[in-house]
Amino acid sequence: LLAIFGRNLLDDDTQSAGFDALLEYRDHKPFECVGEGAEARAAMAALARRPEWREDALVARFRSEILPQLDAGALALEPWLAPAGAHAVPARLRAALDFLRS
């Protein structure tokens, strides 16, 4: 995030509405190209378990306000790392997916 945006968006309270939309929490996701709300919730739950991210404003808010309302069984990140059905992942990148799943 820092290299892409030049700042840590996860530690910026003004971004909460946008992240809520990505998580499909109190809002709908803004674009189809950003993945599923369940995928975003799984990713945020994974960040909330990591000490280097868990104190950032939006991750801390997720952990205290949103996470308690979610089904813990639906927050596994691993299922989202595997292509499902038809996909357009080039063969040269499939090894990277295998690495992420291991």
Backbone as ProteinMPNN parsed JSONL, in Angstrom:
{"seq_chain_A": "LLAIFGRNLLDDDTQSAGFDALLEYRDHKPFECVGEGAEARAAMAALARRPEWREDALVARFRSEILPQLDAGALALEPWLAPAGAHAVPARLRAALDFLRS", "coords_chain_A": {"N_chain_A": [[0.809, -1.197, 0.0], [1.894, 1.233, 0.784], [3.888, 1.714, -1.146], [2.355, 1.854, -3.451], [0.305, 3.823, -3.023], [1.582, 5.783, -1.583], [1.038, 6.298, 1.018], [-0.331, 4.934, 4.038], [-3.263, 3.595, 3.621], [-4.812, 2.022, 5.235], [-4.51, 3.052, 7.705], [-5.92, 5.35, 7.872], [-8.545, 7.058, 8.881], [-10.389, 8.456, 7.328], [-10.892, 6.904, 5.177], [-12.767, 5.025, 5.783], [-15.466, 4.725, 4.836], [-15.113, 3.894, 2.18], [-13.719, 1.468, 2.551], [-15.658, 0.113, 4.026], [-17.56, -0.232, 2.021], [-16.149, -1.921, 0.257], [-16.005, -4.159, 1.868], [-18.606, -4.794, 1.952], [-20.13, -3.882, 4.07], [-22.61, -2.287, 5.592], [-22.994, -1.061, 3.172], [-22.824, -1.23, -0.435], [-20.515, -2.892, -2.619], [-18.404, -0.867, -4.619], [-17.473, -1.368, -7.253], [-17.369, -3.966, -9.713], [-14.884, -5.001, -10.26], [-13.353, -5.189, -7.987], [-13.44, -7.489, -6.546], [-15.068, -9.888, -4.347], [-17.231, -9.162, -1.561], [-17.02, -11.0, 0.531], [-14.489, -12.002, 0.068], [-12.914, -9.727, 0.525], [-13.498, -9.355, 3.233], [-12.338, -11.666, 4.304], [-9.653, -11.16, 3.696], [-9.213, -8.835, 5.214], [-9.642, -9.873, 7.757], [-7.465, -11.58, 7.912], [-5.401, -9.685, 7.926], [-6.007, -8.481, 10.356], [-5.116, -10.33, 12.151], [-2.418, -10.082, 12.08], [0.4, -8.733, 13.657], [1.77, -6.457, 12.666], [-0.118, -5.004, 11.267], [-2.478, -4.844, 12.711], [-2.989, -2.677, 14.452], [-3.45, -0.5, 12.872], [-5.708, 2.075, 11.902], [-8.134, 1.382, 10.383], [-8.012, -1.383, 10.332], [-7.997, -1.991, 13.037], [-10.52, -0.977, 13.691], [-12.091, -2.692, 12.122], [-11.527, -5.083, 13.46], [-12.613, -4.611, 16.029], [-15.266, -3.69, 15.628], [-16.544, -4.809, 13.305], [-15.678, -7.487, 12.826], [-16.62, -9.07, 15.102], [-19.263, -9.502, 14.358], [-19.255, -11.267, 12.307], [-19.268, -14.541, 10.766], [-16.931, -16.696, 11.834], [-16.119, -18.975, 10.475], [-16.411, -18.321, 7.835], [-14.296, -16.791, 7.104], [-11.907, -17.688, 6.095], [-8.953, -17.315, 4.285], [-7.598, -18.853, 2.428], [-9.318, -20.326, 0.535], [-9.878, -18.324, -1.306], [-7.574, -17.976, -2.679], [-7.289, -19.784, -4.667], [-7.908, -20.464, -8.059], [-11.217, -20.595, -9.281], [-13.392, -22.446, -11.219], [-13.717, -21.331, -14.61], [-10.932, -19.435, -15.596], [-8.566, -16.804, -16.239], [-5.901, -16.95, -15.682], [-2.607, -16.707, -16.529], [-0.437, -19.343, -17.576], [2.216, -18.993, -16.753], [1.962, -17.662, -14.363], [0.663, -19.338, -12.65], [2.219, -20.885, -10.939], [2.88, -19.072, -8.964], [0.414, -18.777, -7.708], [0.132, -21.343, -6.674], [2.219, -21.27, -4.84], [1.274, -19.321, -3.03], [-0.845, -20.675, -1.906], [0.399, -22.614, -0.459]], "CA_chain_A": [[0.0, 0.0, 0.0], [2.744, 2.419, 0.867], [4.552, 1.936, -2.427], [1.357, 2.171, -4.476], [-0.433, 5.049, -2.73], [2.418, 6.761, -0.911], [0.614, 6.408, 2.415], [-1.013, 3.744, 4.524], [-4.703, 3.828, 3.613], [-5.426, 1.272, 6.332], [-4.354, 3.832, 8.93], [-6.549, 6.63, 7.559], [-9.974, 6.972, 9.217], [-11.245, 9.041, 6.292], [-11.131, 5.875, 4.167], [-13.66, 3.992, 6.326], [-16.634, 4.486, 3.975], [-14.667, 3.101, 1.037], [-13.439, 0.103, 2.995], [-16.949, -0.498, 4.355], [-18.176, -0.657, 0.763], [-15.414, -3.096, -0.227], [-16.355, -5.27, 2.754], [-20.064, -4.897, 1.895], [-20.596, -3.601, 5.424], [-23.448, -1.086, 5.552], [-22.969, -0.456, 1.84], [-22.524, -2.196, -1.49], [-19.185, -2.632, -3.178], [-18.547, 0.143, -5.662], [-17.109, -1.834, -8.584], [-17.238, -5.42, -9.837], [-13.478, -5.387, -10.422], [-12.633, -5.215, -6.714], [-13.626, -8.771, -5.875], [-16.274, -10.125, -3.559], [-17.201, -8.687, -0.187], [-16.515, -12.095, 1.38], [-13.038, -12.051, -0.165], [-12.338, -8.578, 1.232], [-13.602, -9.617, 4.674], [-11.316, -12.67, 4.636], [-8.349, -10.488, 3.649], [-9.108, -7.938, 6.363], [-9.499, -10.723, 8.946], [-6.069, -12.029, 7.918], [-4.604, -8.539, 8.385], [-6.302, -8.237, 11.771], [-4.343, -11.292, 12.949], [-0.984, -9.793, 11.952], [0.762, -7.629, 14.557], [2.232, -5.252, 11.968], [-1.261, -4.301, 10.682], [-3.672, -4.865, 13.555], [-3.238, -1.406, 15.135], [-3.828, 0.538, 11.91], [-7.054, 2.541, 12.245], [-9.228, 0.631, 9.778], [-7.896, -2.786, 10.739], [-8.451, -2.016, 14.432], [-11.978, -0.795, 13.646], [-12.639, -3.961, 11.632], [-11.377, -6.08, 14.518], [-13.488, -4.352, 17.177], [-16.655, -3.39, 15.274], [-17.12, -5.632, 12.237], [-15.314, -8.894, 13.0], [-17.493, -9.813, 16.018], [-20.552, -9.768, 13.722], [-19.059, -12.189, 11.19], [-19.091, -15.968, 11.005], [-15.495, -16.983, 11.739], [-15.913, -20.025, 9.482], [-16.456, -17.752, 6.484], [-13.204, -15.832, 6.967], [-10.672, -18.328, 5.629], [-8.391, -16.661, 3.106], [-7.072, -19.845, 1.491], [-10.182, -20.627, -0.614], [-9.85, -17.22, -2.267], [-6.288, -17.983, -3.381], [-7.334, -20.807, -5.715], [-8.855, -20.154, -9.133], [-12.425, -21.421, -9.28], [-14.044, -22.432, -12.518], [-12.931, -20.767, -15.71], [-10.131, -18.283, -15.214], [-7.64, -16.347, -17.274], [-4.573, -16.853, -15.087], [-1.612, -17.255, -17.453], [0.309, -20.501, -17.061], [3.448, -18.545, -16.106], [1.646, -17.144, -13.033], [0.008, -20.359, -11.825], [3.148, -21.31, -9.884], [2.75, -18.104, -7.873], [-0.799, -19.139, -6.979], [0.44, -22.549, -5.899], [3.055, -20.836, -3.719], [0.427, -18.623, -2.065], [-1.702, -21.654, -1.231], [1.195, -23.532, 0.378]], "C_chain_A": [[0.849, 1.257, 0.0], [3.391, 2.732, -0.47], [3.558, 2.367, -3.502], [0.745, 3.55, -4.246], [0.388, 6.124, -2.035], [2.026, 7.017, 0.536], [-0.151, 5.145, 2.777], [-2.511, 4.018, 4.621], [-5.417, 3.086, 4.741], [-5.302, 1.992, 7.671], [-4.944, 5.228, 8.764], [-8.056, 6.507, 7.78], [-10.887, 7.526, 8.129], [-11.562, 8.043, 5.187], [-12.179, 4.847, 4.609], [-14.866, 3.717, 5.433], [-16.258, 3.631, 2.769], [-14.374, 1.664, 1.414], [-14.722, -0.609, 3.406], [-17.631, -1.01, 3.093], [-17.475, -1.893, 0.206], [-15.773, -4.341, 0.576], [-17.842, -5.613, 2.684], [-20.656, -4.807, 3.304], [-21.319, -2.261, 5.394], [-23.51, -0.436, 4.178], [-22.75, -1.561, 0.827], [-21.161, -1.876, -2.067], [-19.329, -1.762, -4.424], [-18.302, -0.354, -7.079], [-17.04, -3.352, -8.589], [-15.78, -5.856, -9.818], [-12.716, -5.478, -9.097], [-12.836, -6.507, -5.941], [-14.919, -8.823, -5.085], [-16.125, -9.54, -2.157], [-16.639, -9.739, 0.755], [-15.003, -12.226, 1.26], [-12.344, -10.921, 0.597], [-12.401, -8.774, 2.745], [-12.565, -10.64, 5.122], [-9.926, -12.032, 4.656], [-8.168, -9.572, 4.86], [-8.968, -8.739, 7.656], [-8.069, -11.24, 9.054], [-5.153, -10.901, 8.389], [-4.792, -8.302, 9.877], [-5.55, -9.196, 12.689], [-2.849, -10.985, 12.939], [-0.604, -8.577, 12.796], [1.173, -6.351, 13.834], [1.091, -4.446, 11.347], [-2.384, -4.06, 11.687], [-3.969, -3.549, 14.271], [-3.568, -0.266, 14.173], [-5.319, 0.833, 12.069], [-8.166, 1.667, 11.673], [-9.19, -0.844, 10.135], [-8.378, -2.931, 12.18], [-9.968, -1.862, 14.504], [-12.658, -2.069, 13.167], [-12.644, -4.985, 12.761], [-12.388, -5.862, 15.647], [-14.966, -4.223, 16.806], [-17.282, -4.394, 14.311], [-16.887, -7.117, 12.483], [-16.235, -9.648, 13.964], [-18.853, -10.18, 15.415], [-20.471, -10.848, 12.648], [-18.928, -13.628, 11.659], [-17.62, -16.294, 10.782], [-15.199, -18.046, 10.688], [-15.899, -19.516, 8.052], [-15.283, -16.818, 6.21], [-11.886, -16.451, 6.534], [-10.208, -17.659, 4.342], [-8.011, -17.671, 2.023], [-8.01, -20.161, 0.325], [-10.164, -19.544, -1.693], [-8.558, -17.191, -3.077], [-6.246, -19.005, -4.509], [-8.318, -20.381, -6.797], [-10.043, -21.116, -9.069], [-13.096, -21.312, -10.639], [-13.118, -21.897, -13.593], [-12.173, -19.54, -15.207], [-9.187, -17.935, -16.362], [-6.239, -16.169, -16.702], [-3.573, -17.484, -16.049], [-0.815, -18.38, -16.79], [1.549, -20.057, -16.295], [3.2, -18.01, -14.696], [1.01, -18.187, -12.113], [0.91, -20.854, -10.706], [3.075, -20.353, -8.693], [1.499, -18.393, -7.05], [-0.57, -20.369, -6.115], [1.271, -22.194, -4.67], [2.206, -20.171, -2.635], [-0.455, -19.585, -1.278], [-0.916, -22.549, -0.296], [1.584, -22.918, 1.702]], "O_chain_A": [[0.553, 2.223, -0.702], [3.438, 3.891, -0.882], [3.899, 3.169, -4.372], [0.673, 4.358, -5.172], [-0.065, 7.262, -1.911], [2.622, 7.863, 1.203], [-0.564, 4.384, 1.902], [-2.973, 4.609, 5.597], [-6.507, 3.483, 5.154], [-5.919, 1.588, 8.656], [-4.523, 6.173, 9.432], [-8.761, 5.92, 6.959], [-12.039, 7.108, 8.02], [-12.418, 8.311, 4.344], [-12.447, 3.893, 3.878], [-15.253, 2.557, 5.288], [-17.011, 2.737, 2.384], [-14.736, 0.741, 0.684], [-14.865, -1.808, 3.165], [-18.212, -2.095, 3.093], [-18.137, -2.816, -0.267], [-15.839, -5.442, 0.031], [-18.289, -6.595, 3.277], [-21.559, -5.56, 3.668], [-20.695, -1.219, 5.191], [-24.047, 0.665, 4.054], [-22.515, -2.71, 1.2], [-20.704, -0.734, -2.014], [-20.279, -1.919, -5.19], [-18.875, 0.191, -8.022], [-16.688, -3.96, -7.578], [-15.476, -6.973, -9.399], [-11.533, -5.818, -9.101], [-12.433, -6.597, -4.781], [-15.749, -7.916, -5.153], [-15.015, -9.438, -1.636], [-15.875, -9.421, 1.666], [-14.319, -12.525, 2.239], [-11.313, -11.135, 1.235], [-11.469, -8.406, 3.46], [-11.977, -10.501, 6.194], [-9.116, -12.331, 5.534], [-7.094, -9.538, 5.461], [-8.244, -8.322, 8.56], [-7.52, -11.331, 10.152], [-4.229, -11.138, 9.167], [-3.841, -7.96, 10.579], [-5.366, -8.908, 13.872], [-2.094, -11.572, 13.713], [-1.213, -7.515, 12.668], [0.942, -5.259, 14.353], [1.31, -3.307, 10.935], [-3.172, -3.132, 11.503], [-5.113, -3.326, 14.665], [-3.931, 0.824, 14.615], [-6.104, -0.075, 12.344], [-9.058, 1.252, 12.413], [-10.237, -1.485, 10.23], [-9.087, -3.883, 12.508], [-10.626, -2.543, 15.291], [-13.672, -2.487, 13.725], [-13.643, -5.668, 12.988], [-12.955, -6.824, 16.163], [-15.831, -4.609, 17.592], [-18.436, -4.784, 14.49], [-17.814, -7.917, 12.358], [-16.604, -10.784, 13.665], [-19.524, -11.082, 15.918], [-21.497, -11.296, 12.137], [-18.532, -13.898, 12.792], [-17.12, -16.179, 9.662], [-14.133, -18.021, 10.072], [-15.425, -20.208, 7.151], [-15.273, -16.124, 5.193], [-10.847, -15.793, 6.601], [-10.997, -17.464, 3.418], [-8.097, -17.369, 0.833], [-7.532, -20.26, -0.805], [-10.41, -19.829, -2.865], [-8.461, -16.455, -4.059], [-5.255, -19.078, -5.235], [-9.441, -19.98, -6.49], [-9.872, -22.311, -8.83], [-13.336, -20.214, -11.142], [-11.896, -21.999, -13.494], [-12.722, -18.714, -14.479], [-9.043, -18.69, -17.323], [-5.474, -15.333, -17.182], [-3.679, -18.672, -16.355], [-0.561, -18.352, -15.586], [1.904, -20.674, -15.291], [4.14, -17.915, -13.907], [0.84, -17.936, -10.92], [0.422, -21.208, -9.633], [3.194, -20.78, -7.545], [1.522, -18.268, -5.826], [-1.019, -20.431, -4.971], [1.059, -22.744, -3.59], [2.402, -20.434, -1.448], [-0.773, -19.333, -0.115], [-1.502, -23.185, 0.581], [2.251, -23.563, 2.51]]}, "name": "protein", "num_of_chains": 1, "seq": "LLAIFGRNLLDDDTQSAGFDALLEYRDHKPFECVGEGAEARAAMAALARRPEWREDALVARFRSEILPQLDAGALALEPWLAPAGAHAVPARLRAALDFLRS"}
